[in-house]
Amino acid sequence: MRRLHRLGGAILAVVAMGAAIAGSFAILPEPADAIVVDRAVLQLESGSVRDIRLPPSAAERRLASAQRAAYLLRVELASPPGESLFLLIPPTGQDFTLSLNGEPIYDSDLRRIWADPIMRGSLLVRLPRSLLRAGSNELIFAFEKSRTIIPARMGRVFVGGGSALAPTFKLRNLIETHLKVAALAAQTLFAIGILIAYLYRPRDRLFAWLAAAALLTLIVSTGLIVELESAHSFIRPHIIALLPATGLATIGVALGLIGRRPPCALAAAAAAIPVVLSSALIVGAISKEAVASVSMALNLAAVAVASGVLAWGALRRQSADAGLLLAPVFVLAWFQTRDAGMLLGFFDGEIVIAPYARPLVLAALLVILMRSLALSLDKLDRANEHLNARLEEREAELAALHLEERREAARLVREEERQRLTRDLHDGISGHLISIIAMAERSPADARFIEQLAREALDDLRLVINSLDLEDHELPLALATLRERLAPRLARIGVDLCWSNDGLAEVSGVTPGNALMILRIVQEAVTNAIKHGPARRIVIRAGRAPVDGAVITIENDGRPFAVGASGGWGVENMRQRARRLGGDLEICAFDAGTRVTITLPSRLPDLNG
């Protein structure tokens, strides 16, 4: 992987050097079938006249920019033209007036969209046929004294028909204007995207410096490219004063990419330098030319420092992001240096090329951001896979624990039910069997009484067994089953049974355990009525309680229950069972018998819980 990074870095370095060299010698396309005018007479306001070759040298350009100057060009025609001729003029960087054979035909000081010197492109001017003549035709380009530190440029001009010059003019216009406008549009979109990202991640220092660099670069580029009205032209020097801040913001981005925290002094300098330059310009302590010179020099120095930081990060810290951004920033720094030298008249050249390097920087930043996003998503995917694996493990553990808990709960339910059955069998059948054995041992001849005890034991066993099949809301079924068993037995001994379940309120939470307890209470009340009555008539009614729940009454016409008597263990067991069910049991005696009232809640408690 390290070898691959080194190979990629070497390729980027070669590409950057190639782009820098190609940009240094960039020339505009020239028409093939046209008259080339590459000689001129330079006439200066001081009276000096020079015969020069176009384009003029850097020294001649600086000399011409210091005063009014005119370039006299001669176009030789063998005969008057049979078609319209045009003049293809390269970018001049300054406004000028053009005259043909002493007659003015063009004035570039008109309302325009794009500003000099960054965006002024080639011009295609029609030469009036009425002014052209056979032989020598004189063209004069007149320039005023330069109002900036940037001198005018006068390159070779071309004369020819529209069909010969139009393709070259369109290609030049694409290169000189449209591509720069497209670069400005890309800068605008990038600045908007970075600002939105910064709003969502305000604590991320890299996004903060990226947002500052993108916004400052956009302001400076727009101010240098778009032509301002005369009333607003004073703004441009203040926009140029922002150039050092853009360079310092580039240093902040470079430091952020290699993982180093930009010093607070860097942000302070980025804010202070434009303020100082603008303030000095306002009070007249410094000229516009000086502001432009200082701003360009500081910007070039800052971009050079940013290139050095990126190179150190790529080579020493093995930062892939720094390596990706190093090549386009180096190209941008070199192009800005070349443009500054060309505009100031130190280098020869036709067009400003720094705007073409900014899309390369934007593309590198987009690659870095997309790479960071991809790495973050990959890291997130791995984290999700790890968490999913841990979650599956925990789910398996929880499933095993849940299964174990279910098994334990089932075991506890079975144990509780076993204990309940043990108690029921001990309290019911066991007592009957002991009585049967005792009676048989004392009086073997008393077969009838033994038979009665055996039937009671059998009834109790059936009561326990039948209760096991009951489900929730089946209390009426349990009472009906008990009635079917008691009715024949009571009929044999001459007891009249009247039983009604029609008005029974709905009771939920019915389980085999609590249903058996209700049936035992009713059965015990009937047994007591027969044994201690002795009753001849028993009436059982199931209905609705006055407040909430159900009520079951057992009335008999036997001997009234003695008020205040304990009633023995049977009555006490009945009361305990009623309380465990969340209800109550009341025994009331009257003249013709006894009434037992069982009150139950609307939902019975879970005795196994």
Secondary structure as UniProt FT lines:
FT   HELIX           2..24
FT   STRAND          35..37
FT   STRAND          39..44
FT   TURN            45..46
FT   STRAND          49..53
FT   HELIX           58..65
FT   STRAND          69..77
FT   STRAND          85..89
FT   STRAND          96..100
FT   TURN            101..102
FT   STRAND          103..107
FT   TURN            116..119
FT   STRAND          123..127
FT   HELIX           129..131
FT   STRAND          135..143
FT   STRAND          157..161
FT   HELIX           162..173
FT   HELIX           174..178
FT   HELIX           179..200
FT   TURN            202..203
FT   HELIX           205..225
FT   HELIX           230..232
FT   TURN            233..234
FT   HELIX           235..240
FT   TURN            241..242
FT   HELIX           243..257
FT   TURN            258..259
FT   HELIX           264..282
FT   TURN            283..284
FT   HELIX           288..315
FT   HELIX           320..343
FT   TURN            344..345
FT   HELIX           354..425
FT   HELIX           426..430
FT   HELIX           431..442
FT   TURN            444..445
FT   HELIX           447..467
FT   TURN            468..469
FT   TURN            472..473
FT   HELIX           475..492
FT   TURN            493..494
FT   STRAND          496..500
FT   TURN            502..503
FT   HELIX           512..532
FT   STRAND          537..544
FT   STRAND          550..556
FT   TURN            563..564
FT   HELIX           568..580
FT   TURN            581..582
FT   STRAND          584..590
FT   TURN            591..592
FT   STRAND          593..600
FT   TURN            607..608
//
